[in-house]
Amino acid sequence: MAQKKNETCYLITYRDPKTGKVVALKSKTVTDSSLGLSFVAISDFIFDTASLVINPEEEGQKKQLEGVKTLHLSIYSIISIEEIGMDHKGLRFQKDKSNLVVLSAEQHQPKDK
């Protein structure tokens, strides 16, 4: 079943130029920036207000973007832009191996005595 246009939003993952941290932001609008070819304009930010649990990172981001009409990001700081539905909660994997530590081959070889 196709989604309605107003149910679509974007999840933008980028590296914050001020802090260097990787940040994820939801918005309703992503367009070409009026600043030039190497910028993307992000507006109509979406924050979770229905949840009873307060996410400190999202609250900080909400406070930081308060009063910002459009955020212009360099294409070099953007990691990904995903077109998602409004109720998207993020990717969930059954067998998440993101914390898996891989040892190099040198650590597995026995040392000569």
N, C-alpha and C positions, 0 to 999 in steps of 0.2 A: 504494500500500500504506500503510495507516495505521500511525503510529508507536505504540509502547507508551507508556503514561503515564510510566513511569520513564525513558524516553529523552528526554523533553521537559525543556528548561531555558530560562532567560530571559537575555537580554542586555540589561542596564540601562545606558543612557548617561545620565550626569548631570553637573552642574557641582558639583565638590567645594566645599562651603561654606568650608573652611579655606584652600584654595589658589586657588580660582577656576578651576582647570583642568578641562577636560572629561575624564571618566573613564568607561571601559566596564568593567562587572563582570558575570560570569556567576554565576547562582545557580539552585538547584533550586526555590526557593519565593519567591513574591511574593504578599503578602496585604494586606488592610486593616490599618492600624496601630491599636494600642490607644491611641495618643496623640491620636487625633482624625481628623476627616474630611480634613484637609489633609496627611496623612502616609501613606506606603506602607512596609510592613515587608518587608525583604529578608533572607532567611536561607538557610542551607545553601549557602555560597559554593563555587564550583568554580574550581580553579586547574589549569593544565596542568602535570602532573608527569611525563608520559611523554616530553616533548620533551628532546632532548639539548642544545638551545640554550636558554640562560637569558635570559629577557626581563627586563631590569632594572626596567621599570615594573611588571610583574606581580609580581616579587619584592618590590618596595617596597609594593605594595598588599597582598600576602599578609602581610607583616610588620605593616602598619598595622592589618589586620583580624584579626590573631591574637588569639584570646580573645574576639572579638566574637560574641555569640550571634545578635543580630538588629540590622540597620542600619535605622533609621527615617529616611527621607528625605522632605523636604517635596515636595509635588507641583510646586512652583514651581521646584525645582532639577532635576527629572527632564526630560530631553530626549526620550527614547523608551524603550519597553520592547518588546522583540521576543521572541516565543515561537519558539524554535529547537530543533533536535536537538542532542544531546550532541557530535556530531562537526562542528558548524558552525565554519568557520574565518573567517567574516566575508564581506562582500560583495566580489566581484571583478568589475570591469568590463573589457570588452575594450578600450574606448577611454575611458580615465579622463581627464577634463578638469578635475579638481579643482585643478590647478595652472595653469590657463589664465588669462592676464592679459587683461582686457578694457579697451581704451582708450576714453575718452569721445569723443564726436563732435567736441568742440572740438579735440582733438589731431590730428584727421585733416584739418581744414580748412586750406587755405593762408592764410597771413597776408598782409594787404595791405601793399604796399611804398610 
